[in-house]
Amino acid sequence: MMKSQLHELTIKRLESLSASFKNGPLSYGLNDAALQQIAGNQSGQIKPFLTELQSNGFSALQIGILIDTILMVKKDQTQVEYLIELVLSGPEITGIPMSDTAATMHSIIESAKDELLLVGYAVHHAQELFKHIYDKMQKNDSLKVTFCLNINRNQGDTSLESEIVHRFISEFKEKHWPWEKTPSIYYDPRSLAMNNFQHTSLHAKCLVADRTLALVTSANFTEAAQERNIELGILIRHQDIIERIVSYFESLTENKRLVKSP
Protein backbone atom coordinates (compact mmCIF):
# COMPACT_ATOMS: atom_id res chain seq x y z
CA MET A 1 0.00 0.00 0.00
CA MET A 2 2.77 2.43 0.97
CA LYS A 3 4.77 1.49 -2.09
CA SER A 4 1.85 2.48 -4.30
CA GLN A 5 2.00 5.98 -2.83
CA LEU A 6 5.54 6.38 -4.17
CA HIS A 7 4.30 5.23 -7.57
CA GLU A 8 1.74 8.03 -7.49
CA LEU A 9 4.44 10.73 -7.30
CA THR A 10 5.20 12.46 -10.59
CA ILE A 11 8.39 11.60 -12.45
CA LYS A 12 9.83 15.01 -11.58
CA ARG A 13 9.12 14.52 -7.85
CA LEU A 14 10.57 11.00 -7.87
CA GLU A 15 13.74 12.33 -9.52
CA SER A 16 14.04 15.06 -6.87
CA LEU A 17 13.37 12.58 -4.07
CA SER A 18 16.03 10.17 -5.34
CA ALA A 19 18.61 12.96 -5.72
CA SER A 20 17.87 14.24 -2.21
CA PHE A 21 18.38 10.80 -0.65
CA LYS A 22 21.61 10.20 -2.56
CA ASN A 23 23.28 13.62 -2.39
CA GLY A 24 20.89 16.16 -0.84
CA PRO A 25 19.22 17.04 2.47
CA LEU A 26 17.52 13.65 2.91
CA SER A 27 20.92 11.91 2.74
CA TYR A 28 21.53 13.26 6.28
CA GLY A 29 18.22 11.95 7.62
CA LEU A 30 14.51 12.05 7.02
CA ASN A 31 13.02 15.47 7.83
CA ASP A 32 9.60 16.94 7.20
CA ALA A 33 10.78 20.22 5.66
CA ALA A 34 12.83 18.58 2.90
CA LEU A 35 10.12 15.99 2.24
CA GLN A 36 7.43 18.67 2.05
CA GLN A 37 9.50 20.71 -0.38
CA ILE A 38 9.84 17.73 -2.73
CA ALA A 39 6.52 15.86 -2.38
CA GLY A 40 4.17 18.70 -1.38
CA ASN A 41 0.88 17.50 0.08
CA GLN A 42 1.84 13.88 -0.72
CA SER A 43 4.70 13.98 1.80
CA GLY A 44 2.49 12.74 4.61
CA GLN A 45 1.46 9.72 2.54
CA ILE A 46 4.98 8.58 1.64
CA LYS A 47 6.73 9.36 4.93
CA PRO A 48 5.54 6.20 6.80
CA PHE A 49 6.94 3.98 4.03
CA LEU A 50 10.27 5.81 3.99
CA THR A 51 10.44 5.63 7.79
CA GLU A 52 9.78 1.88 7.63
CA LEU A 53 12.61 1.43 5.13
CA GLN A 54 15.01 3.23 7.45
CA SER A 55 13.90 1.16 10.44
CA ASN A 56 14.63 -1.98 8.41
CA GLY A 57 18.20 -0.87 7.86
CA PHE A 58 18.00 0.86 4.48
CA SER A 59 20.60 3.61 4.09
CA ALA A 60 19.76 6.89 2.38
CA LEU A 61 21.72 5.73 -0.69
CA GLN A 62 19.79 2.46 -0.82
CA ILE A 63 16.47 4.31 -0.58
CA GLY A 64 17.60 6.53 -3.45
CA ILE A 65 18.42 3.45 -5.55
CA LEU A 66 15.00 1.93 -4.70
CA ILE A 67 13.31 5.16 -5.82
CA ASP A 68 15.33 5.00 -9.06
CA THR A 69 13.84 1.54 -9.72
CA ILE A 70 10.32 2.86 -9.17
CA LEU A 71 11.19 5.81 -11.39
CA MET A 72 12.36 3.50 -14.19
CA VAL A 73 9.12 1.48 -14.04
CA LYS A 74 7.03 4.65 -14.10
CA LYS A 75 8.91 6.00 -17.11
CA ASP A 76 8.38 2.71 -18.94
CA GLN A 77 4.66 2.84 -18.14
CA THR A 78 4.49 6.44 -19.36
CA GLN A 79 6.17 5.41 -22.59
CA VAL A 80 3.66 2.60 -23.17
CA GLU A 81 0.71 4.87 -22.35
CA TYR A 82 1.99 7.39 -24.91
CA LEU A 83 2.57 4.81 -27.64
CA ILE A 84 -0.75 2.99 -27.18
CA GLU A 85 -3.89 4.76 -25.99
CA LEU A 86 -7.34 3.27 -25.51
CA VAL A 87 -10.18 4.94 -27.43
CA LEU A 88 -13.38 3.77 -25.74
CA SER A 89 -16.62 5.50 -26.67
CA GLY A 90 -20.21 4.87 -25.66
CA PRO A 91 -22.43 5.54 -22.61
CA GLU A 92 -20.44 7.12 -19.79
CA ILE A 93 -19.71 4.96 -16.76
CA THR A 94 -18.48 6.49 -13.49
CA GLY A 95 -14.79 5.83 -12.96
CA ILE A 96 -14.11 4.65 -16.54
CA PRO A 97 -12.27 7.19 -18.75
CA MET A 98 -14.06 7.59 -22.08
CA SER A 99 -12.90 8.95 -25.42
CA ASP A 100 -14.62 10.41 -28.46
CA THR A 101 -14.11 8.28 -31.58
CA ALA A 102 -15.16 11.09 -33.93
CA ALA A 103 -12.86 13.63 -32.23
CA THR A 104 -9.97 11.17 -32.37
CA MET A 105 -10.49 10.63 -36.10
CA HIS A 106 -10.69 14.39 -36.67
CA SER A 107 -7.40 14.94 -34.83
CA ILE A 108 -5.68 12.24 -36.92
CA ILE A 109 -6.96 13.83 -40.12
CA GLU A 110 -5.83 17.26 -38.95
CA SER A 111 -2.33 15.96 -38.24
CA ALA A 112 -1.83 14.53 -41.75
CA LYS A 113 0.76 16.31 -43.87
CA ASP A 114 1.93 13.75 -46.45
CA GLU A 115 -0.44 10.79 -46.58
CA LEU A 116 -3.69 9.54 -45.12
CA LEU A 117 -4.92 5.94 -45.27
CA LEU A 118 -8.52 5.09 -44.47
CA VAL A 119 -9.67 1.46 -44.36
CA GLY A 120 -13.33 0.71 -43.71
CA TYR A 121 -16.14 -1.77 -44.00
CA ALA A 122 -19.35 0.27 -43.79
CA VAL A 123 -19.84 3.88 -44.87
CA HIS A 124 -23.07 5.66 -43.96
CA HIS A 125 -23.79 9.35 -43.32
CA ALA A 126 -20.02 9.96 -43.52
CA GLN A 127 -20.04 13.31 -45.31
CA GLU A 128 -19.26 15.31 -42.16
CA LEU A 129 -16.16 13.23 -41.39
CA PHE A 130 -15.03 13.12 -45.02
CA LYS A 131 -15.40 16.91 -45.29
CA HIS A 132 -12.42 17.23 -42.93
CA ILE A 133 -10.37 15.05 -45.30
CA TYR A 134 -11.50 17.03 -48.33
CA ASP A 135 -10.58 20.31 -46.62
CA LYS A 136 -7.09 18.93 -45.91
CA MET A 137 -6.74 17.92 -49.57
CA GLN A 138 -7.78 21.41 -50.65
CA LYS A 139 -5.19 23.03 -48.40
CA ASN A 140 -2.43 20.56 -49.30
CA ASP A 141 -2.22 19.50 -52.95
CA SER A 142 0.53 17.00 -52.21
CA LEU A 143 -1.47 15.10 -49.57
CA LYS A 144 -1.90 11.50 -50.74
CA VAL A 145 -5.27 10.11 -49.64
CA THR A 146 -6.10 6.43 -50.08
CA PHE A 147 -9.38 4.73 -49.18
CA CYS A 148 -9.67 0.94 -48.99
CA LEU A 149 -13.38 0.16 -48.79
CA ASN A 150 -15.65 -2.86 -48.88
CA ILE A 151 -17.70 -3.07 -52.07
CA ASN A 152 -20.14 -5.90 -51.58
CA ARG A 153 -22.29 -8.01 -53.88
CA ASN A 154 -25.71 -8.34 -52.29
CA GLN A 155 -27.28 -11.75 -52.18
CA GLY A 156 -29.09 -12.50 -55.41
CA ASP A 157 -27.40 -9.70 -57.36
CA THR A 158 -26.15 -11.13 -60.66
CA SER A 159 -24.81 -7.84 -62.04
CA LEU A 160 -21.38 -7.63 -63.59
CA GLU A 161 -18.58 -6.69 -61.18
CA SER A 162 -18.04 -3.45 -63.11
CA GLU A 163 -21.71 -2.50 -62.69
CA ILE A 164 -21.65 -3.04 -58.92
CA VAL A 165 -18.45 -0.99 -58.57
CA HIS A 166 -19.94 1.78 -60.74
CA ARG A 167 -23.08 1.89 -58.56
CA PHE A 168 -21.01 2.00 -55.39
CA ILE A 169 -18.77 4.83 -56.61
CA SER A 170 -21.77 6.81 -57.88
CA GLU A 171 -23.53 6.46 -54.53
CA PHE A 172 -20.31 7.22 -52.65
CA LYS A 173 -19.87 10.48 -54.54
CA GLU A 174 -23.52 11.42 -54.23
CA LYS A 175 -23.97 10.71 -50.52
CA HIS A 176 -20.53 10.86 -48.94
CA TRP A 177 -18.10 12.72 -51.20
CA PRO A 178 -19.91 15.35 -53.31
CA TRP A 179 -16.68 17.19 -54.18
CA GLU A 180 -14.67 17.18 -57.39
CA LYS A 181 -11.30 16.19 -55.91
CA THR A 182 -11.49 12.56 -54.76
CA PRO A 183 -9.25 10.08 -52.94
CA SER A 184 -7.94 6.91 -54.57
CA ILE A 185 -10.43 4.15 -53.77
CA TYR A 186 -9.44 0.47 -53.63
CA TYR A 187 -11.59 -2.62 -53.04
CA ASP A 188 -11.20 -6.38 -52.69
CA PRO A 189 -12.61 -8.01 -55.86
CA ARG A 190 -13.28 -11.22 -53.91
CA SER A 191 -16.12 -9.41 -52.14
CA LEU A 192 -17.91 -9.38 -55.52
CA ALA A 193 -17.62 -13.14 -56.10
CA MET A 194 -20.93 -14.88 -56.82
CA ASN A 195 -19.67 -18.10 -55.25
CA ASN A 196 -20.22 -18.00 -51.47
CA PHE A 197 -17.07 -20.05 -50.89
CA GLN A 198 -14.97 -17.36 -52.61
CA HIS A 199 -16.83 -14.36 -51.24
CA THR A 200 -15.00 -12.26 -48.62
CA SER A 201 -15.32 -8.87 -46.93
CA LEU A 202 -12.85 -6.08 -46.33
CA HIS A 203 -13.75 -5.86 -42.66
CA ALA A 204 -10.77 -3.94 -41.22
CA LYS A 205 -11.27 -0.43 -39.85
CA CYS A 206 -8.37 1.96 -39.40
CA LEU A 207 -7.21 5.50 -40.06
CA VAL A 208 -3.50 6.30 -40.47
CA ALA A 209 -1.73 9.65 -40.87
CA ASP A 210 1.86 10.00 -42.12
CA ARG A 211 2.85 6.54 -40.80
CA THR A 212 3.17 8.12 -37.34
CA LEU A 213 -0.38 8.04 -35.94
CA ALA A 214 -3.01 5.33 -36.38
CA LEU A 215 -6.42 4.41 -35.01
CA VAL A 216 -7.36 0.73 -35.26
CA THR A 217 -10.99 0.52 -34.23
CA SER A 218 -14.24 -1.41 -34.22
CA ALA A 219 -15.95 1.77 -35.50
CA ASN A 220 -17.18 1.93 -39.06
CA PHE A 221 -17.27 5.22 -40.92
CA THR A 222 -20.88 5.86 -40.04
CA GLU A 223 -22.67 8.52 -38.02
CA ALA A 224 -23.83 5.91 -35.50
CA ALA A 225 -20.31 4.56 -34.93
CA GLN A 226 -18.90 8.04 -34.56
CA GLU A 227 -21.54 9.40 -32.23
CA ARG A 228 -23.66 6.72 -30.48
CA ASN A 229 -22.35 3.16 -30.62
CA ILE A 230 -20.20 1.39 -28.06
CA GLU A 231 -16.87 1.25 -29.91
CA LEU A 232 -13.41 0.15 -28.87
CA GLY A 233 -10.18 1.17 -30.55
CA ILE A 234 -6.48 1.66 -30.00
CA LEU A 235 -4.66 4.90 -30.89
CA ILE A 236 -1.11 3.93 -31.86
CA ARG A 237 2.03 6.09 -31.99
CA HIS A 238 4.45 3.14 -32.34
CA GLN A 239 6.04 3.77 -35.74
CA ASP A 240 7.12 0.18 -36.43
CA ILE A 241 3.58 -1.12 -35.90
CA ILE A 242 2.09 1.66 -38.01
CA GLU A 243 4.61 0.98 -40.79
CA ARG A 244 3.49 -2.66 -40.84
CA ILE A 245 -0.15 -1.60 -41.21
CA VAL A 246 0.56 0.75 -44.11
CA SER A 247 2.98 -1.66 -45.80
CA TYR A 248 0.40 -4.43 -45.69
CA PHE A 249 -2.22 -2.38 -47.53
CA GLU A 250 0.39 -1.06 -49.95
CA SER A 251 1.39 -4.64 -50.74
CA LEU A 252 -2.26 -5.58 -51.29
CA THR A 253 -2.64 -2.81 -53.86
CA GLU A 254 0.72 -3.49 -55.54
CA ASN A 255 -0.12 -7.20 -55.88
CA LYS A 256 -3.65 -6.42 -57.18
CA ARG A 257 -5.28 -8.07 -54.17
CA LEU A 258 -6.96 -4.71 -53.73
CA VAL A 259 -8.02 -3.13 -57.02
CA LYS A 260 -8.36 0.57 -57.75
CA SER A 261 -11.87 1.66 -58.74
CA PRO A 262 -12.36 3.45 -62.08
Sequence and secondary structure as in RCSB ss.txt:
>XXXX:A:sequence
MMKSQLHELTIKRLESLSASFKNGPLSYGLNDAALQQIAGNQSGQIKPFLTELQSNGFSALQIGILIDTILMVKK
DQTQVEYLIELVLSGPEITGIPMSDTAATMHSIIESAKDELLLVGYAVHHAQELFKHIYDKMQKNDSLKVTFCLN
INRNQGDTSLESEIVHRFISEFKEKHWPWEKTPSIYYDPRSLAMNNFQHTSLHAKCLVADRTLALVTSANFTEAA
QERNIELGILIRHQDIIERIVSYFESLTENKRLVKSP
>XXXX:A:secstr
 HHHHHHTS HHHHHHHHHHHHHSGGGG   HHHHHHHHGGGHHHHHHHHHHHHHTT  HHHHHHHHHHHHHHHH
HHHHHHHHEEEEEESS  TTS    HHHHHHHHHHH SSEEEEEES EES HHHHHHHHHHHHH TT EEEEEE 
    TT    HHHHHHHHHHHIIIII  SSS  EEEE GGGG SSTTT       EEEETTTEEEEES  EEHHH
HHTS EEEEEE  HHHHHHHHHHHHHHHHTTSSEE  
